[in-house]
Amino acid sequence: MDLTYSVQDAEAWAAFSGDYNPIHFDLQQARKIGVAQLSVHGMRAMLDMKRHLSTALLATAPDQEGCTFRARLRQPVLCQTSYQLQIASKGSSVTGALLDSTTQERCFSSTLTSAPLLPLSAGVKEHSLTVAEVMALARLFPGEVSDITQTWGFFDALLFQLLVQSPATLATLSAAFPELAAETLLDVFAQIPVVQTHHEPTLAPNFLPPIPIFILKSGCTTRFRPC
């Protein structure tokens, strides 16, 4: 499967997530980290990987007790560059790789596999959203929320959006880098390069159902712990 991303894909993801990291929009900032052209966000490229891995897993092992998605980002996914998405299934696990079509260099690899739900750890931050807030973000989501292969990707992206917006994230960075004069994440991005290298959410069984359904009757409460 061939995939190509554009600056418009980066803009759509930023509008949803609030991640306006300048390495995706400013060529000079991109060159500072050794990238010759603009790249799309890793989380945006992962949406396609998640969708196709979910399709493959539902076809081979539709009854899941929970799943873990693991992604390792090795190279930037450049805009206006052709990539190949390769998917392979083995039992209750599917793997994927995104390769540069010309060089065959692997940009990132992912696995979606059956796994039990992890217990909540101490020190988590809780954030609640109303139905209206969730649905407003669903309209900005660069995908189709009602598609069962994309529903969990939306909620995973929603959690990322909350991490970007959370004061706890900025507080964690400020504690780690006290020399920074930062009031927002954009201030952090302007002073130090920030890149994503991995992503690993665990899903409850109802996030990857074998039937097409997306009904949100109440609000959404999330818990996360900035590291």
TORDO-83633 format. One record per residue (C-alpha): residue in three letters; x, y, z. Coordinates in pm, whole numbers, plus 50000, padded with zeros to 5 digits. Example, Ala and Ser with C-alpha at 12.3 -4.5 7.8 and 13.67 -1.06 7.14 Angstrom:
BEGIN
ALA512304955050780/SER513674989450714/
***
This chain:
BEGIN
MET500005000050000/ASP501385034049898/LEU501025064950118/THR502065101250070/TYR501635129250324/SER501465166750275/VAL501805198350482/GLN497995198850483/ASP498045165750674/ALA500355181750932/GLU498075212150956/ALA494985190451005/TRP496675170551282/ALA497875202551452/ALA494355217151438/PHE493065186151618/SER495885180251866/GLY497305214751928/ASP500765201451838/TYR502255230351642/ASN505855218651678/PRO507705241351430/ILE509795212551289/HIS506645203451091/PHE505985238450956/ASP509265257850949/LEU511975244850717/GLN514725262350912/GLN513605245151232/ALA513475211751050/ARG517035216250925/LYS518235222351279/ILE517465185851358/GLY519065173651036/VAL515925170250821/ALA516105185350472/GLN512355190050428/LEU509165192350629/SER507695161150783/VAL504255150850901/HIS503695143551272/GLY504435107851374/MET501025105851543/ARG499325115351215/ALA501205088851018/MET500335063651290/LEU496615068651225/ASP496925049950896/MET499065022951056/LYS496535018151338/ARG493645015851093/HIS495264989250875/LEU496604969251169/SER493114969551324/THR491564957350999/ALA494064928650984/LEU493624919051351/LEU489824919051331/ALA490034896551024/THR492254870651194/ALA491394873651565/PRO488134893051615/ASP487574884251983/GLN490114903352188/GLU490434906952565/GLY492404938652513/CYS495224950252288/THR498534968352305/PHE499794990052021/ARG503534996152004/ALA505265019651762/ARG508935028151728/LEU509665059151521/ARG513095056851358/GLN513055083451085/PRO510865113951007/VAL507965107850768/LEU508685134250505/CYS506005153550319/GLN505605148149943/THR507495115149967/SER506145081049867/TYR505995054250137/GLN504995017750143/LEU502915003750428/GLN503574966650486/ILE501284945750711/ALA501794909850829/SER499544888351053/LYS500544860451289/GLY497914846151521/SER496664872451764/SER499294897651656/VAL499824919351349/THR502894939551258/GLY503394968951028/ALA506264988650881/LEU506355021550692/LEU509195022050437/ASP510515048850205/SER509465036549860/THR512765047349701/THR515375038249961/GLN513395011050144/GLU514545027150469/ARG512205018750757/CYS510665050150908/PHE508715033151183/SER507464999051284/SER504384989251483/THR502684959551645/LEU499074954451752/THR498704923951973/SER496334908752230/ALA497234919552583/PRO495484923852920/LEU494534958653038/LEU497214974553257/PRO496354985553614/LEU496305022753685/SER499565035653830/ALA499985060954107/GLY500275098054041/VAL497845099353750/LYS496185131653638/GLU492465130353570/HIS490645150753309/SER486955149053217/LEU485285159052892/THR481585163452823/VAL479855146052533/ALA479775179452348/GLU483535184052394/VAL484325148852272/MET482085152451968/ALA483605186451883/LEU487035170051875/ALA485625140951675/ARG484665165751403/LEU488275178151388/PHE489745143051388/PRO491555135551058/GLY489775102451014/GLU486365085951049/VAL485495080851417/SER482535057851344/ASP484765033451153/ILE485505005151402/THR489095003451282/GLN489565040451367/THR487475045151683/TRP490245035451923/GLY492685056151718/PHE490465086251786/PHE490465080652162/ASP494215074552158/ALA494625107051965/LEU492255124052211/LEU494505113552499/PHE497515127552312/GLN495625160052260/LEU494955162452633/LEU498625155752707/VAL499625184252476/GLN497105207752639/SER497645196653001/PRO499415220853239/ALA500995189753396/THR502955183153076/LEU504425218153073/ALA505145215853447/THR507015183053395/LEU509135198353118/SER509805229753322/ALA510995208453614/ALA513275188353385/PHE514635219353208/PRO514515247853464/GLU516625269953237/LEU513715272852991/ALA511525303952999/ALA508325287252883/GLU504675294952942/THR503375271452670/LEU504605240752482/LEU505205263052182/ASP507725282152395/VAL509445248952468/PHE509445239052100/ALA511035272352009/GLN513975266452245/ILE514725229252220/PRO513995203351948/VAL511295178652050/VAL510715146451855/GLN508595115851927/THR510415082451933/HIS507795057652055/HIS504145053152140/GLU502515025052340/PRO498835025852444/THR496894995952584/LEU493234992352485/ALA490274978452676/PRO488244951952484/ASN485394975752399/PHE487744998452201/LEU488184973151920/PRO484764956351884/PRO483874932451601/ILE480674951951525/PRO480394987151379/ILE479185008951665/PHE480105042951807/ILE477715055552075/LEU478815080352341/LYS476105083452607/SER478115101752870/GLY481285121852899/CYS484835108752887/THR487275107153178/THR490975101953109/ARG493855094853344/PHE497505098853255/ARG500865103753424/PRO503475125953254/CYS506925109653271/
***
